[in-house]
Amino acid sequence: MKYPSGIKLNTAKNITYDNRGMNLEEDINITNRYYIDNNIAFIYKKPTPIQITKVEFSCNNAIIKEAYFKEPSTTDYNGLYKGKYIDFEAKETESKTSFPLKNIHKHQINHIKNIVNNNGIAFIIVRFNKLNKTFLLLGEDLIQFITNNDRKSIPLDFFNKKAYLIEEKYSPRVDYLKIIDLIYGGKNENE
Amino acid sequence: MKYPSGIKLNTAKNITYDNRGMNLEEDINITNRYYIDNNIAFIYKKPTPIQITKVEFSCNNAIIKEAYFKEPSTTDYNGLYKGKYIDFEAKETESKTSFPLKNIHKHQINHIKNIVNNNGIAFIIVRFNKLNKTFLLLGEDLIQFITNNDRKSIPLDFFNKKAYLIEEKYSPRVDYLKIIDLIYGGKNENE
């Protein structure tokens, strides 16, 4: 693994980095902020996992002087919605025809499988940038595809058939919980 | 905020750091590994949030050359157990008489409140090192204490009355889900 996409950096100096995922990530972060501010759901992006190898202290402040990006063992987002455990990964693709599975690590697939098998709600959000379409594909359908196919990508056709198109609007921008309500009935666990 | 406790570093060179929290954190990580390996629960420690300000690339590898520790906006651990959303923070104290509340950030208290109010299971695990006692205190009891008291620490007596003592054993080391079963009945949400 080289480095993850979507890392936010303070300075642009000497930095050229792949910004695939930035826009969808930003949209989702803003959407999650909206959910939190309106007491709807408490879903956060996990910090990027890094391995710290050198720290210096000056004036009681710690400065990390050497660290490396690590491969994530779980998905990027998780949290709570109406008493339910929510877990997902978000990815963009420039392809017009399929979503390359190399975008999701084996650990993450395995994690999604565990969540599905243990009554959590897991899914992936995939945006086809060139098509202006953002889909929510349930973990069970993702796992089913991977189990039954040797293909290295999921064709758009599979998304059209099995996934849910997320309407994009001003606020919340990527209202993925509307889809979750649609699928799971929108009831609170304790109601 | 200076730097969080419990940061794991690869090299010991030039590093002096506070290791409060290391042992409890390790015990919990091993316990969580046990839960995952035995398909019991999927609870992970979130990576330490950092602000990356400088990255260098050599031979296609990204090396973080400057970064700072950020204050966490949520608790350290969350995940899924029997269809339920689990969320907690773990802290050690050297005090024999009380747990200083400065150990938990305001953001985290607020987060715990949100989880409790939205039907998630939130708690703190507090180890009194000098007493060899590890308690699980439910989020609702923590919030109740903070709401009704101006004290800057929670007395041991409150833990003895309101919290649950976690039995420490060989494996799993800190079996906190046993307490959750005890309180919530151990039923799977979908049973």
Interface residues (C-beta under 8 A of the other chain):
Chain A: K2 Y3 I7 K8 L9 N10 T11 K13 N14 I15 T16 Y17 I36 N39 A41 F42 Y44 K46 P47 T48 P49 I50 Q51 I52 T53 K54 V55 E56 F57 N60 N61 A62 I63 I64 K65 E66 A67 Y68 F69 S73 T74 N78 G79 L80 Y81 K82 G83 K84 Y85 D87 H111 N114 I115 N117 N118 N119 G120 N188 E189 N190
Chain B: K2 Y3 I7 K8 L9 N10 T11 K13 N14 I15 T16 Y17 I36 N39 A41 F42 Y44 K46 P47 T48 P49 I50 Q51 I52 T53 K54 V55 E56 F57 N60 N61 A62 I63 I64 K65 E66 A67 Y68 F69 K70 S73 T74 N78 G79 L80 Y81 K82 G83 K84 Y85 D87 H111 N114 I115 N117 N118 N119 G120 N188 E189 N190
